Amino acid sequence: MSEQWVREPMSAVGLAAMFEDSGYYAGLLSYHLREMADVGVITQAERRSVRGVYELFFYFPEPFGEVNTRSTSAIESVSR
């Protein structure tokens, strides 16, 4: 798998294409991308209108591998 999606904003559709035969479809990935954005793990970069719906693009707001305090707290609260 490529690290492209870490360095550049990517949508659920683009991410699903990277996972092609894994069973991870765009709808499922879209849900999880929005959830990660809600807790601050990733950031929404842009929104494009595509055939009457919005395609959301996300990215990691800091260097890959570094986790901020807000993200860590949010992840810990969900796992309890």
Secondary structure in CASP SS format (residue, H / E / C, confidence):
PFRMAT SS
TARGET T0000
AUTHOR 0000-0000-0000
METHOD secondary structure of the structure
MODEL  1
M C 1.00
S C 1.00
E C 1.00
Q H 1.00
W H 1.00
V H 1.00
R H 1.00
E C 1.00
P C 1.00
M E 1.00
S E 1.00
A H 1.00
V H 1.00
G H 1.00
L H 1.00
A H 1.00
A H 1.00
M H 1.00
F C 1.00
E C 1.00
D C 1.00
S C 1.00
G C 1.00
Y C 1.00
Y C 1.00
A H 1.00
G H 1.00
L H 1.00
L H 1.00
S H 1.00
Y H 1.00
H H 1.00
L H 1.00
R H 1.00
E H 1.00
M H 1.00
A H 1.00
D H 1.00
V C 1.00
G C 1.00
V C 1.00
I C 1.00
T E 1.00
Q E 1.00
A E 1.00
E E 1.00
R E 1.00
R E 1.00
S E 1.00
V E 1.00
R C 1.00
G C 1.00
V E 1.00
Y E 1.00
E E 1.00
L E 1.00
F E 1.00
F E 1.00
Y E 1.00
F C 1.00
P C 1.00
E C 1.00
P C 1.00
F C 1.00
G C 1.00
E C 1.00
V C 1.00
N C 1.00
T H 1.00
R H 1.00
S H 1.00
T H 1.00
S H 1.00
A H 1.00
I H 1.00
E H 1.00
S H 1.00
V H 1.00
S H 1.00
R C 1.00
END
